[in-house]
Amino acid sequence: MGRIDYQNKIIEILDEAVSKLQAKEFEVFLENLEKDLEEYKN
């Protein structure tokens, strides 16, 4: 495996990790928003 291939693979893995983190943070954000809306209704 060449150096460029190796670097591209690392970039790919990091990119995937960031996407998963953002998705998780978004999930948490939505859960918190839902709780806030429930409290607002009551």
Secondary structure, 3 states (H helix, E strand, C coil): CCHHHHHHHHHHHHHHHHHHHHHHHHHHHHHHHHHHHHHHHC
